[in-house]
């Protein structure tokens, strides 16, 4: 018997993913995992973080002593 049905599942945790994979392997069900290329993060946020990391790597940082944080 050959079926053309396709199931799409969305596990929320790695434990769910592992359980689903084990289940399908046990039943000898062929499956594939397509990793999403889409980031769950806001692109503007990612750009700002990458810029900040680059600044750190270039030494463009300011060190503030712990005692000076609350001073005006």
HELIX and SHEET records of a PDB file:
HELIX    1   1 UNK A   14  UNK A   26  1                                  13    
HELIX    2   2 UNK A   43  UNK A   57  1                                  15    
HELIX    3   3 UNK A   66  UNK A   68  5                                   3    
END                                                                             
